[in-house]
Amino acid sequence: MMPLTDIFKNKLLLQKAFHTNEESMNDWGFWQFEQNIIEANKIIEDEDKSRRKDEETQKAQMPNMNTSSMMNGMSGMMNKFKK
């Protein structure tokens, strides 16, 4: 892999996620570019954690759609009516 490939990937990441343009990134000092990449990675990681947490919350709130457990529940209710 070429040494500049990582820099190119990071520029593409900033362009895609935060709509920066390459001309302004070229004016940044290396330390500023590096710090922006670090911050962008933190933001993306936080968004991923939030998305996963929301997905887990939605899964927990969904009713159990297992048909065998529903049938067991129905037979238990039917036994109550037979008495």
C-alpha positions in Angstrom: 0.0 0.0 0.0 1.3 3.4 -0.8 2.0 5.7 2.1 -0.4 8.4 0.9 -3.4 6.0 0.6 -4.3 6.5 4.3 -4.3 10.3 3.9 -6.5 10.0 0.8 -8.9 7.7 2.6 -9.1 10.2 5.5 -9.8 13.1 3.1 -12.6 11.1 1.5 -14.0 10.4 4.9 -14.1 14.1 5.7 -15.6 14.9 2.4 -18.3 12.2 2.6 -19.3 12.7 6.3 -18.8 16.4 6.9 -18.9 17.9 3.4 -15.5 19.5 3.6 -13.7 20.3 0.3 -10.3 19.2 -0.6 -9.0 22.7 -1.2 -9.6 23.8 2.3 -8.1 20.5 3.7 -5.0 21.2 1.7 -4.6 24.5 3.5 -4.7 22.8 6.9 -1.5 22.0 8.7 -0.8 18.3 9.2 -1.6 18.6 12.9 -5.0 20.2 12.2 -5.8 17.6 9.6 -4.8 14.8 12.0 -6.9 16.4 14.8 -9.9 16.7 12.5 -9.6 13.0 11.6 -9.5 12.1 15.3 -12.6 14.1 16.0 -14.4 12.8 13.0 -13.7 9.3 14.0 -15.1 10.0 17.5 -18.3 11.5 16.1 -18.8 8.6 13.8 -18.2 6.1 16.7 -20.6 8.0 18.9 -23.3 7.9 16.2 -22.7 4.2 15.7 -23.1 3.5 19.4 -26.3 5.6 19.5 -27.7 3.7 16.5 -26.9 0.3 18.1 -28.5 1.4 21.4 -31.6 2.5 19.5 -31.8 -0.8 17.7 -31.4 -2.7 20.9 -34.2 -0.6 22.5 -36.5 -1.3 19.5 -35.8 -5.0 19.7 -36.6 -5.1 23.4 -39.9 -3.3 22.7 -41.0 -5.6 19.9 -43.5 -8.3 21.0 -42.4 -11.9 20.8 -43.5 -13.1 17.4 -42.6 -16.7 18.1 -45.7 -18.7 17.0 -45.1 -21.6 19.4 -44.9 -19.3 22.4 -48.2 -17.7 21.2 -49.9 -21.0 20.8 -48.7 -22.1 24.3 -50.2 -18.9 25.7 -53.5 -19.5 23.9 -53.7 -23.1 25.2 -53.1 -21.8 28.7 -56.0 -19.3 28.3 -58.2 -22.0 26.9 -57.6 -24.2 29.9 -58.9 -21.4 32.1 -62.2 -21.4 30.2 -62.7 -25.1 30.4 -63.1 -25.1 34.1 
